[in-house]
Amino acid sequence: MNSDELFSESQILIPGGVNSPVRAFGNVGGRPFFTKRAQGSRLYSCDGSEYIDFVCSWGPAIFGHNHPRIRKAVERALENGTSFGTPCPAELEMARLINKLVPCAEMVRMTNSGTEATMSAIRLARGYTGRDRIVKFAGCYHGHVDSLLVKAGSGAMTFGNPDSAGVPKSLAELTTVLPFNDFGALEKCFSEIGEEIAAVIMEPYPANMGLLLPEKGFLKKVRELCSACGAVLIFDEVITGFRLAAGGAQELTGIKPDLCALGKIIGGGLPVGAFCGRREIMENVSPLGKVYQAGTLSGNPLAMAAGVESLKMIIEENPYAELERKAEILVSAITLAAKEKGIPICVPRANSLFSVFFREGPVRNAEDAIGASSQVYKKYFASALAGGVYIAPSPFEICFVSMAHSNGDLDKACEVLTESIRKL
């Protein structure tokens, strides 16, 4: 069956024909292509098409798709079974690696997804502080958790639903939303309700409304205000963890949160999540403490095998300088093409992450991101896809570069992306 046939049947059996809204291509029109297999830097569709992939499974494929070392690690684990329902040695090995690499990670609890990780971190912060109020930033997406689906990013922004149906008003009222990079709003919030705040949860480099870069001193100010009033600072590093640096944004910025949510790369492409942080706080998690959290498949041996191998490769190869070099080639080509065409553009980059806003920069917050031209992006995406380059299908998502992208891939992608801009 080709993608048209598969999507037609999927729409009958699966809401919207997809199992995650970001896959629907709803912002760019048409229907999504269905992938038959992935290898290295490429996706191969059920229609016989081949794409250079800069979505990378939304982040986990930092070494490319179906890497032989990761595949072999999973194969070895599979020989012993898929799930035990008991602790297994690979869980401890994962915890050791996270503890070694992530600055705040004194203790670690595995989950099955980033959403579970952020949900659990919020519950833990509330249980630890005895407070209820959560502060988040507009456009930051932290998974489909009730408390956090308030002015959320990612698919919620793409489909024009920053607030989800099904979230009780009474629960949403416990979430205060601030504009990112707004020092004044931040200080005003803490001066008025600081003693009510259980936690501030944030993407240190927001990457679900396109990519935003924190202004100088902003993360430090959040850290200082949380410390001053006893609120828990939670970094959502599901995307940035092990992407910006081995220790994520914490290592890059020198700002250490109290808790951190992780995912994507620590599963090597398999479902995974984790939350970690200060021992004093983490010891409140059941069975040690009174904050309940559980998961039948948390720390399952297959995901742990894939994730452990990914982290070992990161330690051995230290890929960040090479990833940054590759991403900068793409960003420079895109920026130059837009300048030559006379099209306003802003292309923020953080190591191997980047996004494209068709508007003048800088893009500081969600309001700025929404002000970019989605219609221009739609044409840009369609042209890139027709040329065999798969980029984020929404202007509110980001692109990822992997170690599998060769210089030839980059040359081809630059050619296609610059031509796509020239056609606008």
C-alpha positions in Angstrom: 0.0 0.0 0.0 1.2 3.5 -0.7 1.0 6.5 1.6 -2.4 7.7 0.2 -4.0 4.3 0.7 -2.4 3.9 4.2 -3.5 7.4 5.3 -7.1 6.8 4.0 -7.5 3.7 6.1 -5.6 5.2 9.1 -8.1 8.1 9.2 -10.9 5.6 9.8 -9.1 3.7 12.6 -6.8 6.3 14.2 -7.9 9.9 15.1 -6.6 12.1 12.4 -4.8 9.2 10.9 -1.8 9.7 13.1 -0.7 8.8 16.6 0.8 12.2 17.3 -0.5 15.5 16.0 2.9 16.7 14.7 2.9 13.9 12.1 -0.3 15.0 10.5 1.2 17.7 8.2 -1.8 19.7 9.1 0.0 23.0 9.0 1.4 22.4 5.5 -1.6 20.7 3.8 -1.7 17.4 2.1 -1.1 14.1 3.8 1.9 12.6 5.6 4.2 10.1 3.9 4.4 6.7 5.6 8.0 5.5 6.3 8.9 1.9 5.4 12.4 2.0 6.9 15.1 4.4 8.1 18.9 4.1 7.8 21.6 6.6 8.7 20.5 10.0 7.5 17.7 8.7 5.3 14.0 7.9 5.4 12.5 5.5 2.8 8.8 5.9 2.2 6.1 3.4 1.2 5.9 5.3 -2.1 9.5 4.5 -3.0 10.7 8.0 -2.1 14.0 8.7 -0.3 14.5 11.7 2.0 17.4 13.3 3.8 16.0 13.5 7.2 16.4 16.5 9.5 13.7 15.6 11.9 15.6 12.5 13.2 12.6 11.0 14.9 12.1 14.3 16.7 15.6 14.1 18.3 16.6 10.7 19.4 18.6 9.8 16.3 21.7 11.8 17.2 23.9 9.1 15.5 21.4 8.5 12.7 18.8 5.9 12.2 19.3 2.2 12.9 22.9 2.6 14.0 24.6 -0.8 14.0 26.0 -0.4 17.6 22.6 0.5 19.0 20.8 -2.2 17.0 23.3 -4.9 18.2 22.9 -3.7 21.8 19.1 -4.2 21.5 19.6 -7.6 19.8 21.8 -8.7 22.7 19.2 -7.6 25.2 16.4 -9.2 23.3 18.0 -12.6 23.7 17.2 -12.4 27.4 13.6 -11.2 27.1 11.6 -8.0 26.5 10.4 -7.2 30.0 11.0 -8.7 33.4 8.7 -6.8 35.9 11.8 -6.8 38.2 14.8 -4.6 38.4 17.5 -5.3 35.9 21.2 -4.4 35.7 20.8 -2.1 32.7 18.6 0.2 34.8 21.5 0.8 37.2 23.9 1.3 34.3 21.6 3.9 32.8 21.4 5.7 36.2 25.2 5.7 36.6 25.6 7.3 33.2 23.0 10.0 33.8 24.5 10.7 37.2 27.9 11.0 35.5 26.8 13.3 32.7 23.9 15.5 34.0 25.0 18.0 36.6 21.8 17.9 38.8 21.3 14.2 38.6 22.0 12.9 42.1 19.2 10.3 41.8 17.3 9.1 38.8 13.8 7.5 38.2 13.1 6.0 34.7 9.7 6.5 33.0 8.3 5.5 29.6 8.1 9.0 28.0 9.0 12.6 28.4 5.4 13.4 29.2 5.6 10.9 32.2 8.8 12.5 33.3 7.5 16.1 33.4 4.2 14.9 35.0 6.1 13.1 37.7 8.5 16.0 38.3 5.6 18.4 38.8 3.9 16.0 41.2 7.2 15.6 43.1 7.7 19.3 43.3 4.2 19.8 44.7 4.7 17.0 47.2 8.1 18.3 48.3 7.1 21.9 48.8 3.5 21.4 49.9 2.5 24.0 47.4 0.2 23.8 44.3 1.0 26.6 41.9 3.1 25.9 38.8 4.8 28.5 36.6 5.5 27.8 33.0 6.4 29.9 29.9 4.0 30.5 27.0 4.7 28.3 24.0 6.8 25.8 26.0 5.5 22.2 25.5 6.1 19.8 28.3 4.1 16.8 27.1 0.3 16.4 27.3 0.1 16.8 31.1 -3.1 18.5 32.2 -1.3 21.1 34.4 1.0 22.0 31.5 -1.3 22.1 28.5 -1.9 25.8 29.1 -0.5 28.0 26.3 1.6 25.0 25.2 3.8 24.8 22.1 4.5 22.0 19.6 1.4 20.5 18.0 -0.9 22.6 20.2 0.4 25.8 18.5 0.5 24.2 15.1 -3.2 23.3 15.2 -4.2 26.6 16.8 -5.2 25.0 20.1 -2.9 26.5 22.8 -5.3 25.2 25.4 -6.6 21.7 25.3 -10.2 20.6 25.8 -10.5 18.2 28.7 -8.2 20.2 31.1 -10.3 21.1 34.1 -10.5 24.9 34.7 -9.7 24.4 38.4 -6.5 22.7 37.4 -5.5 25.2 34.8 -6.0 28.0 37.3 -3.1 26.6 39.3 -0.7 27.2 36.3 0.7 30.7 35.8 2.0 31.4 32.3 4.7 34.0 31.7 6.3 35.2 28.4 9.8 33.7 27.9 12.7 36.2 28.2 10.6 38.7 30.0 12.6 39.7 33.1 9.9 42.2 34.3 7.0 39.7 34.2 9.2 37.1 35.9 10.1 39.4 38.8 6.6 40.7 39.2 5.2 37.1 39.4 7.6 36.2 42.1 7.1 39.4 44.1 3.3 38.8 44.1 2.9 35.0 44.5 6.4 33.6 45.1 5.4 31.9 48.3 2.7 30.0 46.4 4.9 28.6 43.7 5.8 24.9 43.9 7.8 24.8 40.8 8.9 26.7 37.7 9.1 24.3 34.7 10.9 25.4 31.6 12.7 24.4 28.5 16.1 26.2 29.0 16.2 26.5 25.2 12.6 26.4 24.2 12.3 24.1 21.1 8.5 23.6 20.7 7.6 27.0 19.2 10.5 26.9 16.9 13.8 27.4 18.7 14.2 30.3 21.1 17.5 31.3 22.7 17.5 32.5 26.3 18.7 36.0 26.7 21.8 36.7 28.8 21.0 36.3 32.5 17.5 35.0 32.1 18.1 31.5 33.3 20.2 32.8 36.1 17.4 35.1 37.2 14.9 32.2 37.2 17.4 30.2 39.3 17.9 33.0 41.8 14.2 33.7 42.2 13.3 30.0 42.7 16.1 29.6 45.3 15.0 32.8 47.2 11.4 31.6 47.6 11.9 27.9 48.0 10.3 26.9 44.6 11.7 23.9 42.7 13.3 24.7 39.3 12.6 22.0 36.8 14.4 22.0 33.5 12.6 20.1 30.7 15.6 18.7 28.8 13.7 16.0 26.9 15.0 17.7 23.7 18.2 19.5 24.8 19.5 16.8 27.1 22.6 15.2 25.5 21.9 17.3 22.4 23.5 20.7 23.2 26.2 19.0 25.2 26.7 15.7 27.1 25.3 17.4 30.2 22.6 19.3 28.2 21.7 22.9 28.7 22.9 22.6 32.4 26.4 22.0 31.2 26.2 24.6 28.5 24.9 27.4 30.7 26.3 26.5 34.1 22.7 26.8 35.6 21.8 23.8 37.7 18.0 23.0 38.2 16.6 21.1 41.2 14.9 18.5 38.9 15.3 17.6 35.2 13.1 15.7 32.8 14.9 13.7 30.1 13.9 11.5 27.2 14.6 10.9 23.5 18.4 10.2 23.3 18.4 8.1 26.5 16.2 5.6 24.7 18.3 5.3 21.5 15.1 5.5 19.5 12.9 3.3 21.9 10.2 4.7 24.2 11.8 6.2 27.3 11.9 9.1 29.8 13.5 9.9 33.1 13.4 12.5 35.8 16.3 13.2 38.0 17.6 15.7 40.5 18.7 16.6 44.0 18.8 13.7 46.4 16.8 15.6 49.0 13.9 16.0 46.6 14.1 12.6 44.8 14.0 10.7 48.1 10.3 11.8 48.3 9.5 9.4 45.5 7.8 6.2 46.4 8.7 3.7 47.8 11.1 5.9 49.8 8.7 8.8 50.1 5.0 9.7 49.8 5.0 10.9 46.2 3.7 8.0 44.1 5.0 7.2 40.7 5.1 3.9 38.8 5.3 2.3 35.4 5.1 -1.3 34.3 7.7 -0.9 31.5 9.8 1.8 33.1 13.5 0.9 32.7 12.6 -2.0 30.4 15.8 -3.9 29.2 15.4 -3.1 25.5 15.1 0.7 25.9 17.9 0.7 28.5 20.2 -1.3 26.2 19.7 1.2 23.3 20.0 4.2 25.6 23.1 3.0 27.4 24.8 2.4 24.1 23.8 5.9 22.9 25.3 7.5 26.0 28.5 5.4 25.7 28.9 6.6 22.1 28.4 10.2 23.3 31.2 9.8 25.9 33.5 8.1 23.4 33.0 10.4 20.4 32.1 13.7 22.0 30.2 14.6 18.8 29.2 18.2 19.6 31.8 20.2 17.6 31.1 18.1 14.5 27.3 18.4 15.0 27.6 22.2 15.4 29.8 22.4 12.2 27.2 20.6 10.2 24.2 22.6 11.5 26.0 25.9 10.8 26.5 24.9 7.2 22.8 24.6 6.8 21.9 27.7 8.7 24.4 29.8 6.8 23.1 28.6 3.5 19.5 29.2 4.4 20.2 32.7 5.8 22.2 33.8 2.8 19.6 32.6 0.3 16.9 34.5 2.1 19.1 37.6 2.2 19.7 37.4 -1.5 16.0 36.9 -2.2 15.1 39.8 0.1 12.9 37.7 2.3 12.9 38.4 6.1 14.2 35.5 8.0 15.5 34.5 11.4 17.3 31.2 11.8 18.3 30.6 15.5 20.6 27.7 16.2 21.9 26.0 19.4 24.5 23.4 18.5 22.7 20.9 16.2 19.2 22.3 16.7 17.8 25.1 14.5 14.5 26.5 13.2 13.4 28.8 10.5 11.1 31.8 11.1 10.1 33.8 8.1 10.2 37.2 9.9 12.8 39.7 11.1 14.5 38.6 14.3 15.2 38.3 17.0 12.4 35.9 18.0 12.3 36.2 21.8 9.0 34.5 22.8 5.9 32.8 21.7 4.2 36.0 20.5 7.2 36.7 18.2 7.1 33.1 16.9 3.4 33.3 16.1 4.2 36.5 14.1 6.3 34.6 11.6 4.7 33.8 8.3 3.3 30.2 8.3 2.2 30.5 4.7 5.7 31.2 3.5 6.9 28.3 5.7 4.3 26.0 4.1 5.6 26.7 0.6 9.2 26.3 1.8 8.4 22.9 3.4 6.6 21.6 0.3 9.4 22.6 -2.0 12.0 21.0 0.3 10.0 17.8 0.5 9.6 17.6 -3.3 13.4 17.9 -3.5 14.0 15.0 -1.2 14.7 16.9 2.1 12.5 16.3 5.1 12.4 19.2 7.5 10.1 19.9 10.4 6.5 20.1 8.9 5.5 22.9 11.3 7.2 26.3 11.8 6.7 25.7 15.5 9.0 22.6 15.4 12.7 22.4 15.0 15.3 20.6 12.8 18.0 18.2 14.1 21.3 17.3 12.6 22.9 13.9 13.2 26.3 12.4 13.0 25.0 10.3 10.1 24.6 13.4 7.8 27.5 13.3 5.4 29.1 16.2 3.7 27.3 15.0 0.6 24.0 15.1 2.4 24.7 18.6 3.6 25.6 19.8 0.0 22.4 18.3 -1.4 20.3 19.7 1.4 21.8 23.2 1.0 21.1 23.0 -2.7 17.5 22.0 -2.1 16.8 24.4 0.7 18.3 27.4 -1.0 16.4 26.7 -4.2 13.2 26.3 -2.1 13.8 29.9 -0.8 14.5 31.2 -4.2 11.1 29.9 -5.4 9.2 31.8 -2.7 
